[in-house]
Amino acid sequence: MAFHRRGFIKAVYAVPAVALGTKKLAASNGTQQSQSARAGGTQPASEERARGERIIEPARAFPVAEKVDVLVAGGGPSGVSAAVAAARAGASVALIERNGCLGGNGTAGLMGYFGGTDNDHVQGLVKEIHERLRTENGMRRVQVENNGIFFDVEAMKYVVLQMMEENGVKLRLYTLAARPIMEGHVVKGAFIESKSGRQAILAKMVVDATGDADLAAASGAPCEKGRESDRKTRPMALLFRIGNIDYPKLAKYVAENPDDVAPNARSGMLDLKNQVIRIFGFQQTCIKAHKNGDLDPDLHYIRFEGMTRASTAILNTTRMYDVDGFKAEDLTKATVIGYKQMRQLLNVMRKYIPGLENIELIEVAQNMGVRESRRIVGEYVYQIEDVSRSTRFPDTLCTTYRQGTPGDEQHSPDGGEGKRRERGPESPPPPPPPPTPRIRTPLNRYHIPHRCLLPQKVENLLVPGRAMSASHLAGVWFRGMPNCVMTGQIAGVSAAVAARLGAVARKVDIAQVQNTLRKQGIRIE
Ligand SMILES: Cc1cc2nc3c(=O)[nH]c(=O)nc-3n(C[C@H](O)[C@H](O)[C@H](O)COP(=O)(O)OP(=O)(O)OC[C@H]3O[C@@H](n4cnc5c(N)ncnc54)[C@H](O)[C@@H]3O)c2cc1C
């Protein structure tokens, strides 16, 4: 075909402004995008240029699908909560979610464990979600680690959908928030993409709850990723559910083989009456499987967690390192590796573990489990010392409690997770089971300030959830789903109050936000 691509394509670094109505609002331009991509730890500009020609997308006018006070992009734990909280604070709200369900990693990622705050101190929308799940017979409270709850993923999907309807949130599923609409450095809404085409949503305030700070990065707000020393992130995981487990047989094996499944409260819970399983074990099985060439060397343990209904369990065991959650190429690579690991694990479980001989693969998570990716560099970057010292802030919008040891890494980017030495006849006996099924790590009280949700350089954008402004280690204290619901709630209320007052997000009257949050059941100490 006589088609000369080079003659047709021109390298450009600026996308023309798009005229909407009488105002000239710009999609964030290419310069901003490459700055933020660099801030997110991706290629330097020179490498980007060397790799890619660019093509101009002709300017087009798009229909304005909605005009709202608050637009929320992303319907995971933080986005759902931001939308409900903003609506209850009196704002008109639209929520855009790329999946066909709400709940983010808790549903599309199959991660049915709400851990990361202390059950005795649950508050606000976290408490409400617990109660709604209980009504649906979709939750089990357990005394492990940080006292979380296991939930039925399908019950969660239903519960959060109901909350949208009850609160009049204008919900669009199957829709991607593609780019922010900018007027100078002020975010004015977002361009969205779906089966209905490309459209615009205009908003007074925007909450970026994409988990990857997609809109913040594209708006030119400074972002970073991973561990400060080398920018490496925690591994991804592709979760899957198996069925046809012979649970009584598995329980017998677990009880009789402390060498393989160390009995402790964090990693040794198989409570068939309460219908929950949480086992981080089978390390000796993995060693055997490695020797026989049956298992990826990156996998050192097998991790079950979730509800055991209908003889099923969820496996949180695959591990993919050195991949970025905000790059489609890396997500694709992680998916391919994840499927290979999953196949191996199915075979290893069938071959080596009594009770799992006849397991079947029931489902694979529709979303890759991304533990850590891009996060904003906010007005303040939360530090691990702020947890250990319980730092108070003048703009605290929530006080929360959680068990754990500040500074402990979870899921190290270096690999080796769950690794244990092979036990031989000369090995000392495994430790005895703890006297109570509860791990006694310290209970920490910590305060979340408004400034950690506010990106630098860009106005009227709030970023809750796992992309909020915190160091790599401090992020451990915010990435749990209850924490994401809490930061979503404070972002939603702050956005609604700012929209009502006609204020810029950064200068909102904090006392009014605090009062509204208290009315919504949030503790501020
Ligand atoms: C493997 C794994 C295990 C975990 N285990 C636990 C655990 O045991 N307990 C616990 O409490 N937490 C756990 N977490 C952490 C927790 O699940 C996440 O940190 C939390 O879900 C983050 O919430 P979020 O709302 O910030 O983002 P997400 O849950 O990632 O939700 C983001 C949502 O935005 C949507 N989205 C993204 N981009 C766009 C876009 N451009 N336009 C529209 N929609 C978009 C996504 O589809 C998704 O629904 C785990 C995480 C992983 C990956």
The ligand as an ORCA input file, in Angstrom:
! r2SCAN-3c Opt
* xyz 0 1
  C      -2.756     -8.062     45.784
  C      -3.261     -7.051     46.765
  C      -3.616     -7.460     48.029
  C      -4.115     -6.526     48.941
  N      -4.510     -6.959     50.173
  C      -5.198     -6.108     50.965
  C      -5.787     -6.580     52.166
  O      -5.627     -7.732     52.546
  N      -6.520     -5.705     52.887
  C      -6.692     -4.414     52.506
  O      -7.414     -3.672     53.173
  N      -6.105     -3.929     51.395
  C      -5.373     -4.751     50.612
  N      -4.785     -4.290     49.471
  C      -4.761     -2.834     49.206
  C      -6.034     -2.285     48.630
  O      -6.761     -3.244     47.910
  C      -5.769     -1.095     47.711
  O      -4.732     -0.288     48.194
  C      -7.049     -0.270     47.610
  O      -8.023     -1.021     46.933
  C      -6.788      1.022     46.880
  O      -8.003      1.713     46.767
  P      -8.135      2.883     45.708
  O      -9.539      3.317     45.719
  O      -7.073      3.889     45.967
  O      -7.734      2.214     44.320
  P      -8.267      0.892     43.592
  O      -8.825     -0.112     44.512
  O      -7.150      0.487     42.709
  O      -9.455      1.463     42.724
  C      -9.235      2.313     41.620
  C     -10.455      2.239     40.728
  O     -10.334      3.197     39.697
  C     -10.604      2.602     38.440
  N      -9.808      3.351     37.471
  C      -8.470      3.405     37.368
  N      -8.111      4.275     36.414
  C      -9.249      4.781     35.917
  C      -9.536      5.759     34.925
  N      -8.551      6.415     34.288
  N     -10.830      6.036     34.647
  C     -11.835      5.391     35.304
  N     -11.622      4.467     36.246
  C     -10.344      4.187     36.569
  C     -10.175      1.158     38.616
  O     -10.853      0.319     37.688
  C     -10.589      0.888     40.050
  O     -11.926      0.466     40.161
  C      -4.247     -5.169     48.567
  C      -3.852     -4.766     47.289
  C      -3.364     -5.693     46.393
  C      -3.009     -5.247     45.012
*
